[in-house]
Amino acid sequence: MKYEALCANPLKVFRELFKFANMCWDEQIEKYIIEKSSEKRQNRNREKAVYTTSRNSKQMINVWRNQITEPDMLLMRSAYLSFDVPFYPLSDW
């Protein structure tokens, strides 16, 4: 699973994760995920709190790219590539 896939379609990815873990999916879980990952909820929470766990997940996909320094990016890429994980090719960095 890629972070970007989770951000782009949280319901689909969480359903797959629940199925993989042999966990039951229900309407309450779905509502919670929608509540925590939708733009409407994000805006309402930000007005009330300094910190919130609600996010517009689609807007979060590439936010980290604008918040990380070049040296930290190189360090993170080096650490990631040392594990030989197939998810992110060099072109994604």
C-alpha positions in Angstrom: 0.0 0.0 0.0 1.2 3.5 -0.8 0.5 6.5 1.3 -0.7 8.3 -1.9 -3.3 5.7 -2.5 -4.6 5.9 1.1 -4.8 9.7 0.8 -6.5 9.6 -2.6 -9.1 7.0 -1.7 -9.2 6.3 2.1 -12.4 4.3 2.1 -11.2 1.9 -0.6 -7.8 1.4 1.1 -9.2 1.0 4.6 -11.7 -1.6 3.3 -8.8 -3.5 1.8 -6.8 -3.3 5.0 -9.7 -4.5 7.1 -10.3 -7.4 4.7 -6.5 -8.3 4.8 -6.6 -8.3 8.6 -9.8 -10.3 8.6 -11.6 -7.5 10.5 -15.3 -6.6 10.2 -16.2 -3.5 8.3 -19.3 -1.6 9.3 -21.2 1.7 8.7 -19.7 3.3 11.9 -16.1 2.7 10.6 -17.0 4.1 7.2 -18.6 7.2 8.7 -15.5 7.8 10.9 -13.1 7.6 8.0 -15.2 10.0 5.9 -15.5 12.3 8.9 -11.7 12.3 9.5 -10.6 12.6 5.8 -13.1 15.0 4.2 -12.6 18.6 3.4 -15.9 19.7 5.1 -14.8 18.1 8.5 -11.3 19.5 8.2 -12.4 23.1 7.9 -14.9 22.8 10.8 -12.3 21.3 13.1 -9.6 23.8 12.3 -11.9 26.6 13.3 -12.3 25.1 16.8 -8.9 23.6 17.6 -5.2 24.3 17.3 -4.5 20.6 16.6 -6.8 18.1 14.9 -6.5 14.6 13.4 -9.1 15.5 10.7 -7.5 16.2 7.3 -8.6 16.5 3.7 -6.7 13.5 2.7 -6.6 14.3 -1.0 -4.8 17.6 -0.2 -2.3 15.8 2.0 -0.8 13.6 -0.8 2.2 15.8 -1.5 2.3 18.2 1.4 5.4 16.7 2.8 7.3 17.5 -0.4 7.0 21.2 0.3 7.9 20.9 4.0 11.1 18.9 3.9 14.6 20.2 3.3 16.7 18.8 0.5 19.3 17.2 2.9 16.4 15.5 4.8 14.9 14.3 1.6 18.2 12.7 0.6 18.5 11.1 4.0 15.0 9.8 3.9 15.4 8.5 0.3 18.7 6.8 1.2 17.1 5.1 4.2 14.1 4.0 2.2 16.2 2.6 -0.7 18.3 0.6 1.7 15.3 -1.7 2.3 14.8 -2.5 -1.3 11.0 -1.9 -1.1 9.3 -1.9 -4.5 6.8 0.9 -4.0 8.6 4.1 -4.8 11.0 4.4 -7.8 13.6 7.1 -7.9 11.3 9.1 -10.2 8.9 9.6 -7.3 11.5 11.4 -5.2 
